[in-house]
Amino acid sequence: MNIKLRDEYLLKRRKKKITMQELAEYIGCSQSLISRYEHGNSGMKPEKIQKYREYIDKK
């Protein structure tokens, strides 16, 4: 996922009031991984990125 799309999803998540904890539970990872990913400090596996995007889009 490129940086622009990452930022777009971060804004969508915040607008929809989806917590990092809620998202981490759905994806099956730690809240800190979500935070590091959203701030561009860490990557996630493509299947986790897909689940991240799916959850935000469906809410």
Secondary structure, DSSP 8 states (H G I E B T S, - for coil): --HHHHHHHHHHHHHTT--HHHHHHHHTS-HHHHHHHHTTS----HHHHHHHHHHHHH-
